[in-house]
Amino acid sequence: MGATQWSLGSIVSGFELVEITTLEDYKATGYLFRHIATKMEVYQVVNDDTELFFGYVFRTTPSNDYGIAHILEHSVLAGSKKYPVRDPFMTLLKGSTNTYMNAMTYPDKTLYPAASPLREDFENLFSVYSDAVFAPLLREETFQQEGVRLVCDEDSCHFEGVVYNEMLGDGGDHDSIVGRQSVRALFPDTLYSYESGGIPEEIIKLDYQQFLSFYGKFYHPSNCRLFLYGKLEVGEKLEYLDNEYLRTSGMIKVDEIPPCAQSWSAPRKSTFTSPVEEGEGEENSSVVLSWATSEISDPLEIVTLSTLVDILLGNPGSPLYKALLDTKLGLDVSPESGMSADFRQMPFVVGFKGIKQEKADEAEACILAEIKKLVTKGIDREVIDACMKRARFKLQEIPGGVPLGIRALLRSLRGWMMGLSPSSSIGISKPLEALENALKEDSRYFENWMQIHLLDNPHRCLVTVVPDKEHQKRQLSAIAKYAKQQYDALGKKGLKTLAEQNAHFLQFEQDGDTPETLATVPRLHLEDLPKEIKTNTYEHLMLSGRDLFFRPLFCNGIVYIDLAIQLEDLSERELMLMPLYLRLVQMTGLGDLTYPQVANILRHLTGDFSMYLESGSSLDGSFDRIMVLSRTKTLVEDFPEAMKFIGNLLQNANVGDQERITAALSDLKTDYVDNVTYNAHSFAALAAASVMNTVQHEGEVLSGLHQWFFLRTITDDQIPSLAEELLSLQKVLSNRNRYSLHLTCDEQYYKKLTKTLEKFLEKFPEGEVPVPRKRTYGDVVESEPHSVALYRLPSTVSYCAYVMKSSPCGSALQAAQVLLGQILSGNELWEVVRGQGGAYGVSAHADVTEQLFLFTSYRDPRIAGTLSDFKKVLETYTDKEIDWKHIENALISTVGEDLKPLSPSQEAILSFRRILYNITDEFRSKRRTQLLSITAQDLNEGAKALIENAGEKDSFVALAGGQLISTEKDKNPILDRPSVRLPL
């Protein structure tokens, strides 16, 4: 049936078309189908987007903290009727060019989304995912691997499992606890009082039959929604769904829409604890105030609250953010402050981080007083206008990061999951127009909203989270107590049976899949991929004596200007100050303008303005770069004024303002605390690589643990002298000859914009051309051949990194090592470190320009065993007979990276980085040819070269809990060394 023949009431393959809607925001038409027998709904958004997307959605409402929905999310993609391999998700991933492939557990639903720009790949993804959700095998071994299993030795028992270990790691993060408890405390009488991801102490109580029962209750077509997006024929998946899964399913009664929380008549208070290492105290508590506000089914309410959050808390100069900082009650505003649309009623949360517990009541009074002050006096209209303009900018910009399909799906679910049509909440522009109209009709619209939903709303909870050195001990003690109960209850006969079950599980893990089973999973082949690279197209010209690179691209009237500012001539001290300097430039005033005024002008003139440090080696190794990358995006009509203002800011920002220096320093230190747990594997990798060469060391010094430790040495009495240093640094950096520029925009604006850029450059003094300074670091020169470093953080798991040198850049051996990393990550490492070892994540990859090879693990219950596995797995590849399918799959994944659709912003920075590091099209083409000609023997030789390099010099770093480090020291003597406590 052609698209023009569809009409309301049309019936095909057991589905009835119940709605047709024009979706202007997506240049699309939406078709809502409902299966007559099962009531399953399919919403198809049809447009010309070639990045095809689908997402299965099931309402999965928890009734306890066992984390069953989370474990099922892992498990349904671990073997199905058509595809009985142990891990079709990973098997498919290895031979796919997908641009998005995931499974996600939300508080009340579970999503299975995927996308690909290749039609055949999309079909493969859809087939595997469909069979996974409707016909999974749900083997007991899968439950034991992904969920939890009891493992006993002669006199004790303990628990293992991927989700169990993941949530142990999540429970070690202070901010994660703040975010979770601020919502649980707010909705105690609803499903949202339970942790859908699971709590370790409760996960261990889950059994296999409960796991199966949950699937039977929730994973039925009657409880399923399917979202399709892109250039697909209308209704093309309906026949497939009906024939394969729906025709014989019948209909079951499904859970109703979760009720709203019962309104409170008075505010409440709750106190919780979080883990902390010895030496840190309750002055690092968090105190937040959370409210239950509007329902997510109303798009106007969502855009109202999200815009209000941007107005009040969008940056440290925003009115509520600044007011709270000025009280000095805490070190910073809690990073959990804001709103969420993941619950039926949107929580609004705001509060302090780094505050003493006894100041909780004072914090509550302060927050309420500041909100009341804003309501009474009114919010500055210029702040509102700037935030509204920023919202409009986002509408005009071509987005990137994730496929547009996933953005559309998440918006549609806000109404769809509440019993409304998906079209009721999928739109972007109409809710924003409604907000603009509301502001025209009532200039105090936001203030009145705050009065009703915040000041007059008794449904709020004051949540205090206190660091407690006994927290982790209590958790582990409760788990150990339950394990002991299980051990005692089993008796000799039961222990023998359990030992047999665990032996069977380990054998299942080791056996792997047969070639016949693996062959069931559809995959691409090399002939499905383009052989040629996408070239880096740009024009190069000189502007006021500086390099300007122009990339013509359709940008829908938005300009992307990227600046690279050379720092290679700076001293070691100046480099150490650069992170603080850049944060300060983005957090201080300009002349007579205060920081809030500067922040608001930037919001008005730009869609974004950011500055960050980057370092790395050129492709041929002839030079190293340390630079500031400054990124700005703006409307064409705002470009002249924006560049004039930014040029003034770069040269004349009030970097000598001691109060703002203190604020920037606090903000930067808080960022480290917020990021280190979630990105601990990245910090470990930076630290491990830092002893390999100077450029890697400087990268770690600028953005890793060394920088964090340095920032913590700066005391209040040093601020005056620091102000002088920062002013001096500003003069050093105000030099036109440090700048290179990259412009990306619609071609017709190019000439006009270059004139603006010429004026921008000419405002800078023409100083001397920077000459790279040779810096020598003892940490690199004097490091041990086999370096090991251990860092303690409040966690029960580890984050490991193991690094060695790769073969030289551009060599055939290094090309083999690039492919080897891809193969290891999806095969043996995944099976051994994750499947058997229980780590949540593991990977290996070659850093081409830095000539390094890196292994990392994430939320890992081991340290010594993981390091051993890294080495053993690599060793097996020195003489392993490697199946061509593994090589082809790795090639498809590697080459497929080039097929991912990029937004103009992504294209701009990728193009500029390739230019800056001299990554030429000639090299990329040569590397593509090298990759496509690699043999199994080449991979063997690549592995041998890595082992030889590791024999000369390697480096291992682990960030882990103190108790785990103590336990692991007995398993490998190289771990028997002092560990450094991270200041969390």
N, C-alpha and C positions, 0 to 999 in steps of 0.2 A: 504494500500500500504506500504510495508516494506521499510526501509531506503535504502536498496541496489537497489530498483527499481526506485528511484527518478532520474529524468534527466531533464535538462533544457527544458522548454516548457510543462512539465507535467501539466495537469489540473485536479483539484479535488475540488469539492464543490464550483465551481465558481471562484477558485483561480488559477492563473498560476504561476509556479515556474520560476522565472526570473534570479536567481543567486544561485550558490553553491560555497562556499569559505571555504578553510581550514584556521582555526584560531588557529595558534600554541600557542599563548599566553594564550589561554583558553583550550588547549587540546580539541578542539571542531571543529565542522563543522557548518558553517552558511548557512541558507536557507532563501532566500528572496522571499516571495510570494506577488503577487498583485491581488486584487480582480478585476475581469474583468468588472463588472458592476459599482462599486463605486470608483475604483482605490485605495481603502484602502490597505495599505501595512502591512505585518506581517513579522517580522524578527525573526527567531528562531535559537538560538545558542544551539546546542545539544552536551552535553558531559556527564560525569559521576557524576557531582555535584548533590548531593541529596537535597541541599537547593534550591528548585524550586522557580523561580521568574518570574513575569510578570510586564509589565508597559505599560499603555495606555498613549499616548501622543497626544495632540491637539495643533496646532498653534493658539495662542490666542493673537492677536496683539491689544494693546490698542490705542484708539484715543482720550482719555481724562484721567483725574485723578480720575475717579469715582471708580476705583478698582473693576470693574465688574468681571474680570477674577478671582480675589481673592475671591470675594463673591460666585461666582459659584463653585469654588474649594471646598468651605465649603458646598455648598448647594446640589450638585448633589449626594453626599453621605448621603443625609437626606431624603431618601424615594424614591422608584422606583416602577414601575408597578408590578413586581413580589414580591418585598419586601417593602410593603407600610408602614413599621414602620417609626416613626419620625426620628430615627437615626440608620439605619442599620450598619453604620460604628462602632458605639460604641457597638451595640448589637452583632455584629460579633466579635469585639475585646474581648468581655467578655468571649466568648466560643471558643477561638482560641489559637493555639500555634505559631502564626506567629512570625517570626524573623524580619520582616519589614512590616510596614503597614502605608501608608502615602498618602498625596496629597500635591502637591507643585506648587506654582505659580512662574514662572520665568518671566523675562522681556518680553519675546515673545512667551511663551509656558506654558502649564499646564500639569503636570505629575500626574499619579495615579498608583504608584508602590506598590507591596506587595510580600512577600516571606514567605515560610514555609517549614520545613523539612518533614512534614507529607503530604502524597499525598492527603488524604481526606480533610485536612484543606486547601491545595492549591486549590482544586476544589471548595470548599466553597467560598474562597476569590475571585477566578476568576469569579464565577457566580454572586456574589453580586456586584463586581466592574463593570462587563460588563453591567449588567442591570442599574447600577447607571449612567454610562456615556451615554448609548444609550436610556434609557427609564426612566429618573428621573421624579418625580412628580412635582418638583419645586413649591411647595405650597407657597402661599403668606405669610403664617405664617413662613415658613422657611426663606424666604427673610427678613422678619421682625426680626427674631431671629439672623440670621447669618450676615445680612447686616446692615440695619439701619431702624429705625422706629421713628416716631415723637410721643412724649408723652406729653400731655398737662394737666395742672391742671386749676384752676379757672382763673388765670391771666397770665400764661406764659407757654412756651413749651420748651422742651429739646429733645435731640436725644439719642437713645440707640441702641445697636447692637454689636455683637461679633467682627466683622471685624472693625467696627467704633472704638470700644474701643482698639482693638489691635493696630491700626495705630495711635491712640492718644498716646499710650505708646511708639511706635516706633519713633514717632516724637519728643519725649522728650529726645532722646539720641543724644548727640553732634556728636559722631563718625558716627552714622547711617546717620545723615544729611550730613556729609562730604562725606561719601561713595556714597550716592544717588546723591548729587548735582555735584560731580566731574564727574559723567557720564552724567547726564542730560545736564550740560553745554557744554559737549563735543559733543553731538549729538542733537543739537536743532532742526534740520530739519528732524528728524526721529522719529519712534515710541518710541525710547529709551528716548525721552525727557519727556515721560509720566511715571508716577509711576503706574506699574501694580498692586501693592498692594493697591493703593488708598491713597488719602490725605484726612484727616477728613473734611476739609472745602469743598471738592468736593464730597466726598461720600454722604453727606447729600442731594445732589441734584439729586441723582439717584432715579428712580422710578421703580416699578415692571415691567412695560411693556418694559422698556429699558433692564432690566435684562433678560427677556424672549427672547427678540430679539437677544441679544448677544449669548445666548445659541443656538438659531436657526441658527445663522450664522456660528458658529465655531464648534459646537458639532455634526458634521455629519460624517459618515464613510469616505466620500471623503477627509475629513481634519484630519483623524485619522491614527496614526501609533501604532502598537502593537509590543512589544518586549517580547519574551519568552526565558527563559534561564534554562538550567539544564537537568536532566535525564528524558526527555519526548520523546514520539514517534514523529517522524517527521510529521508535518502537522496535529497533532491530534486535534487541536482546530478549524480547518478551517470549518468543517461541522457544528459545533455548532454555530459559528459566522454567517455563511451564512443562516442557518435555522432560527435562532432567531432574527437577526437584519439586515442583509445586503440585503437579497433577495428582499425585498420590498422597499429599501431605494432609489434606483436610484442614479444618480450622480449630484452633484452641482458644480458650479465654486467656487474655493476657492482662498483665498488671495495668491498672488505671494510671492516669497521670498522677504523679506524686503530689500530695496536698501541700499547700503552703504551711509554713510554721504557724503554730498557734501564737497569736500576738501576745506580747508581754504587757503587763500593767506597770511594771517597774524595771529599771535597768538591773543588770546582774554583774557579778565579778567571778573570774576564774583564774586560778594560778596553776602553772605547770612547770616542769623542769626540763632542762636540756643537758646533754653531756658536756663536760669540760675537762681539760687536762689540769693537773696540779699547777697551782700558781696563778690561775685566773679566778676572779671572784664575781660576786653578784653585782658589782658595778657595771658589768657587761650584760645586764638583764635587758629584756625588751618589754615595753608596755605599749599596747595598742588598744584603740577603741574601735569596735566593729559594730556596724548597723545592718539590719535587714531592711532593704529598701524595696524598689519596684520589682515587678515581674519581668522576665526576659522576653515574654511574648509580645511586648509593645516596643516596636523599633524606635519610637520617639524617646522612650525612657532610656533605652540603651545608649543612644547617641547623646542624650542629655547628660547622663552620668559619666560616660567616657570623656566627653568634652569638658565637663566640670572637673574631672580628675586632672586633665591636662592644664586647665586654668589654675587650679589650686596647687598642684603638686608636680607639674611638668618638668621643672628644673629647680635648682636651689634658690633661684630668684623669684619663683612663683610665690604668690601672697601667703598661702598657708604654710608652705615649705619653709619660707624665710622666717615667718613669725615663730614657728616652732624651734628652728635653729637658734634664733635670737634669744630664746629663753635660757639656753645653756643647760637645760635639764638633762639632755642626753648628748652623745657624741654626734648623732645624725638622726634623720628621719628613717624609720624602719623601711627596708626595701620591700616589705610586704604591703606597704601602704598602696592604696588604689582600689580598683573594683574588679569584679570577675563576672562574666556572663556564663559561667559553667554550672550555675545553680538556678533553681526555679526563681528564687528571689535573689537579686544581685546584692552581695555584701559590699559595703564601703568600709574600708579599713584605713586608719591613720594612727600613727604613734611614733614612739622613740625607740632607737637602738642605742645601747651603751648607756643605760640609765640604772640608778640604784633602785632596788626593789621597793624600799620604803618611800620612794617618791611616786609610786603608782597613782595615789589619789590626787597628788598635786599635778601629775601629768594629765589625768582626766579633766580636772578643772581647767587646766591651761588650754587643752584642745577645744573644749566647749566654749571657753571665753573667746578664743581666737575666731572660731566659726561664727559666734554671735556678733563679734566685732565686724566681720566681713558682711554679715547679713544686714546689720544696722547701718553701717557706713556705705555699703555697696561696693561691689567689685569694680575696679578701674575699668572703664569702658574700653580703653586702648588694649588692655590685656585680653578682654573678651574678643574684641575685633581681630587681634593677632591670632588667637587660637582658632577662631572660625575661619580665618583665611588659610591657616595651616591645614584645616580639615578639608577645605575646598581644593587645596594643592594636591592632597592625597588622592582626591577623586580624579584629577586631571593626569596624574603621573601614571605611567605604565608600570605596574608593580613587578617585583621580583622576589626572590627568596624561596617561595614555594609556588606550586602551580596555582593558577587562578581558580581551578576546580576545587581545591581544598578550602580556599577562602569562601567560595560560594556555598559549599556544603555546610561549613560551620555556621554561616549566617542563616542558611535555610532551616537548620535544626532548631533554632531558637523558637520559631513558631511551630514547626512540624512536630517536634516532640511534645508540644503542648496541645496537640489536637487540632491545630490550624493548618492551613495550606503552607507548603514550603515557600510559596511565592509571597506570603505575608511578611516574611522577614529577610528575604534574600537581597532586597534592594539596598543601595547605599545612598543614592542621591535624594530620593524622596524623604527619608527620615531627616536628612540634613536640611532639606528645604523646609520641612515642618518645624525644625528647630529655629531656623532663620525667621520664619513667620511668627513663631511664638515670641521671639525676642523683639520683633517689630511691634507686636500687639502689647507686649508687657516688657518694658525695659528692665524690670526686676525679676524676670523669669527665673534665673538661676538662684537669686537670693530667696525667692519664695519657695523654690524646690528645696533648698537647704533648710529653710524654716520648717517645712512640713516633714521631710524625710529624715532630718538629722536632729534639729533642736527640739521639735515637738514629738519626736518618735521615741517612746520608752523601750522599744525593742533594740537595745544595744547592750554590749557586753564589754567590760574592761578586762582584757586578757593580759596577764603577766607571765612571762617565761623567764625562769631564773636558772642560770648555769649552776649545775650541781655535780660535784665530783663523784657523788654516789649514784648518779642517774644510770650510768652505764653498768655499774656493778649490780644495781637492782634488776635491770633488764636481763643481764646475763645470768644472774642468780635465779630469776624466775624461769628462764629457759632451761637452765641446768636442773632445777628442781623438777620440772615437768619431764625432762629426759630421764631423770632418776626414777620417777614414778613409773614411766613406761618400761624402764629396765627391770624394775622390781616386779611389775605385773606380768612380764613375759615369761619369767622362769626359764629353766634350762631348755625346755622343749621349744618355747617361743623364741628364745635367742638363737637357737639353731635354725629355726625356720626363717628368722629375720636375716641371718647370715647367708642363707641360701638365696633369699630374695635379693640381697645386695650383690651377691656374686653374679646372679642372673642379670641384674641391672648393669654391672660393670662389663659383663660379657656382651650385653646388648649394645653398650656404648662402643666397645672395641670392634665388634663385628662389622659395623658399617652396613651400607646398602649394597645389594648385588648389582652388577651391571644392568641386569634386566629391569630391576626396580627403578634404578636411576633413569633408564631410558624412557620411563613413562612420563617424566616431567618435560613439557615442551620447552624448547630453547631456540635462540637465534643461531645463525651460522655467520661466519665472516662475510660470506657473499651478500648478506642482508645489510651490510654497513658500507658507507662511502669510504673509498680508499684515500681520498684527498683530504687534507686538513682545511679548516676554515682559516683563511688568511687574516692577518692583522692589517686592516686597511686604514691608512691615515696619511695626512699631508704634513710635511715638516717644513717649518719656516722659522726665521729669526725675527724676534720682536724685541726691540730695544736691547739688542745684543743677547737675548736669551732664547732658549729653545721653546718653541710652541708646536705642539702636535695636535692636529685637528682631525677628529673622526666624524665624518658626516653620517647621521643616523636619524631616523624618524623618532622624535622625542615628544611629540604632541605639545610643542610650545614650551618645553622645559629645557633649561641649560644646565649641563653638568661641567663644572670647572674644578679640576684637580691640580693642586700645587705640590711640587716636591721641593723641600728646602734642605739643602745639603748641610750636614753636620760633621763631616769627616775630619775637619780641622780642630774640633773642640778638644779641650783637655778632659781627662778622666773625671774630674770634679764637675765640670760643666755638663758632661753627659749624664752624670748621676742626678743632676738637678733638672734635667729636661722633662721627665714625667710630671714633676711638680709644676714646672714652668708652664707646660701646655695646659694642665688642668686649671691653673690660675688664670691664664689668658681667657679661658672659657667660663670663668667664674668671678670676674672682677669688673670694675667700672672702666670708663673711658672719659678722661677729662672731667667735666662736671657731671657726666651721666653716672648714675649709680648702676650697680650690677643688675638689679631687676629691670631698669630701663634699657640697658644694653641687651639683655636677654629678650625683652619684648620687641625691640627693633629687629633683632635677628629673626624672631618668629614671623614678624610682619614681612620682612624682605626675602626670606629664604624658606625653602621646604626643609632644609637641614644644613647645619654648619658643624663640622667636626674636625678635630686635629688629633693625630696619634703618631706614635713613633714606629718606625719600621727599619729593620736592618737585614742584610743578606749579602750574598756573594753574587757577582756577575756570572753569567753562564760559563764563560771561558776562564774564570778565576783571575782575570787581570786586574780587577778592582773589587773593593767591598763598598757597600753603601750603608750609611747610617743617615737617616733623613726623617724629617717631619712630612707626613702626608696630610694635607689639608683638603677636605672635600666639601664642596658647596653645590647645592642644587637650588635653582631659582627660576621663576617665570621670566620669559624673555623681557617683558616690559619692566621688571624690577632689577634686571641685571646691572645696569650702570650704577644705580644707587647702592645696590648690594655690594658691588666690588669696591666702591669708594669707601663704604663703611668698614668692610673687612680689611682693606688696606690700612686704614687708620687704626683699627683694632690691633693688627699685627705689629704695628710700629709703636703705638702709644698707649696700649692697655695699661691700667694702673697696677703694674706688677710690684710696685713698692708698697702697696697698701697692706700694712701688717695684719689688719683684721681679716682681710680677704685671703692672705697667705695662710693664716691659721685655719680658715674655713676650707680652703682647697686641700690643705694637708690632711685635715680630718676626713674630708670626702674621699680622698685617694686611699687612705688607710682603711676606711670602711669598705671601699670597693674590693680590696684584697680579701678582707674577711668574708664578704658576701660571695666572692667568686671561687675561693680556693677549694671548697668542698666539691662543688659541682664540676669544676674543671681541674680537679686534682691530678688527673692523668696528664693533662697538658703542662701543668707546673712540673710534674715529675720528668716529662720529656725534655722540657727546657733545661732543667737542672742537669739531667744526664748528658745532654749534648754540650753543655757549657764548658766541659773540660776538653773537648775535642779540637777546638780551634778558637782563634780570637774573635771572629765575627759571631760565633755562637755564644761565646762568653758574654760579649757585649749585649747581645740580644736578651740574655737572661738577666744581666745586670739592669737593663732598662725596663723589663716587664715581668721578671720572675721573682722568685723568693728573695734573691739578694736585694732587689729594689725595695721590697716590703720591709726587710730587716733594716735597711738604710733609713727609710722613712720613719721608722720607730725610734731611731736614735736622735731625731731632731726634737729638741726641747724648746719650751716657750722662751727661755732666755736667749736662744739662738736666732729668734725671728728677726730682730733688728739687723743683724749682720747678714742674715739670709736675704732680707729685702734688698740690701746693697748688691749682693751677688746677682740677684734676679734682674735688677735694673741694668747691671753691667751686661748680663747675658742678652737682654733685649737689644741693647746697642749692637752687640756682636751679630745678632741675627738679622738686624735691619740692613740688609745688604742685597741689592738687586742680583748680584752675581751668584747668589745661593739658589736662585729660583729656576725651575723648569715647570712648564705648564702643559696641561692636556685639556682640550676643549671638545666636548661632545654635544652636538645640537643638530637641529634641522638645518639643512644646507643653506636655505635661503637667508638665514640670520648671520651666517659666518662673518662676512665682511664688516657688518655693523658691530659685532661683538669683539672682533680683534682690535678695533679702535678703542673700545673701552678697556681692553686688557693692556694696550699700550700705555694708556693714561695710568692704569693701575701700577705698572712696573716703573714708570718714570717718577712716581712719588717716592720710590725707595732710593736711598743713596747708592751710588755706584762704588762700592768698596772694592777691596782686593779680591781676586779670584781665590776661593778657598783652596788651600793645599793640604791634602790628607796628612794627618799626623800619625806617626807610628807609635802605637801604644802597646805596651807589653804587660801581661797579667801573670802573676805568679801562679794563680789557680790553674792556668793552662800549661805554663812551662813546667811547673813543679808537680803536676798531678801524677798520681800513681798510674802505672800502665793499666791496672785493673781497678778503676775507681768505684767505690761503693759509698752511698750516702743515704741515711735514713732520717726521716722527719716524722715527728709525732703530731697527730691531730685527733680530736675526740671522735673516734670511729671504731667500729668493730671489724672493718674491712680495710683493704689496701688498694693503692693505685700505683702500679709499677711501670717503670720504663727501663729498657735495656737498649744501649746504643753502641754501634761500631761504625767504622768508616766503610763506605761503599767503594766500588771501583770508580775510576776517574769519570768525570762528567763527559758525556758524549761517546763513551766507549760502548762496544757491543756487550761487554760484561755488565755494565751498569744497566743497560736496557733489559738484560735478562733478570737483573735484580729487581727492577721495577715490576716486572711481571711476576717474579717470585713472591714479592710482598702480597700481591693480589691473590695468588694461589694459596699461600699460607693462611691468610686471613679468613678465607672462605672454606678451608678444608681442615687440615690437621690442627691448627691452632684453635679454631672454633670447637672442634670435637674434643680436644684434650683440655684446654684451659677453661673453656666454658662448659662443655658437656660433662666432662668428668671432674674438673676442678671446681666448678660452680661459680666462676666469675660472670658478672653480668655482661661484660664486653671485652673483646680482645682484638688486636690488629697488628699488622706489620706493614711497613711501607718504606720506600726509598725516597730520600730528599735529594732530588737530582742536583740542584745547584750547590747545596752544602755538602754533597758527597758523603751522606750519612745513611745508615739503615737503622730503623727504629722499630722496636716492639713496645706495645703498651697494653696494660690490662686495666679494667675499670670495675670498681666495686667487687673486689677479688678477696675471697676468704683466705687466700694463701699469699706467701711471699717466696719462700725458698722453693716450693714446688713449681711455682710459675716461672721463676728464673731458670730452673732446671729444664722445664718443658720448652721454654724459648730455645735453649741451646740444643736440646735433643731433637726437636722438630727440625731445626735448621740442619743438624748433622745428617738426618735421614735423607735429606735432599741432595747430598753429595753424590750418591750413587743410586738414587731411587728411579725406578722405571715409571716415568710420568705419563699418564694417559693423555692422548692428544685432546680429549674433550676438556680436561682441566686447563690446558694451555689455551684452547679456543675460547673457553668461558672467560678466562682472565683477559684475553685480548678484547673480547666483546665489551666487558666492563670498562676496561681502560680506554679503548677507542671511543666507546659510547659516551664518555664524559664530554666529548666535543659536541655531541648532539643536543645537549641540554639547552633549551631556550633560555636566553638571558635577557634581563631587563636592560634598558639603556644605561642605568646606573652601574649594573654589573659589567656590561660590555666596556664601559668607560674605564673602570679601574683595572680590569684585566688587560686591556690594551696598553694602558700606561705602565703597568708593572712589567709587561713583556719588553717594552721599550727601555725602561730604566735598568733592567737586569740583562739587557742584550739577548733576550730569548727570541731569536729570529725565526721567521717562517722557514728558512733553510734548515735550521736545526730541528724544528718541529717536524718538518717533512722527512728529514733523515731519521729522526727517532721513530716516526711512524713506520718507515721502511724496516728499520732494525727490529722493531717489535713484531711486525708481521712475518719476519723470517726466522724467529727464534725457534729452536728445537729443544727437545728434552735434554739433550747433552749440554746445550748452552745453559740451561737452568742448573744442571749439576755443577758446571764450572762456576757459575755465579755464586752458588752456595759455598763451594770450596773457597772462593776468594774472600767471601765474608768471614768464614771461620778463620782463615789465615790472618785477616785484618784484626779480628777480635783477639787473636793470640798476641798481637802486638799492642793493641790498646782497645779497651772497651770500658763502658761505664754503666752502672746500675744505680737507680734511685727508686726508693719506695716512700710514699706518704701513707702512713698507716696508724692505727690505734696503738697505744703503748703496750697494751696487754698482748696484742697479736705479735708485735715486734719481739717481745720477750719470749713468747712461745716459739717463734720461728727461728730465733738465734740458735736453738739446739739442733736445728735441722740442717744448717749450713754454716760452717765456721766463718765465712766471709761476712755474715750478718752480725757477728759478735763484735760490735763496735758501738760507741756512744751514738745516741740519736738526738736530734735537735727538736725542741718543742716549738711548734708553730703557734704564734700568739693569737689563738682563737678564743 
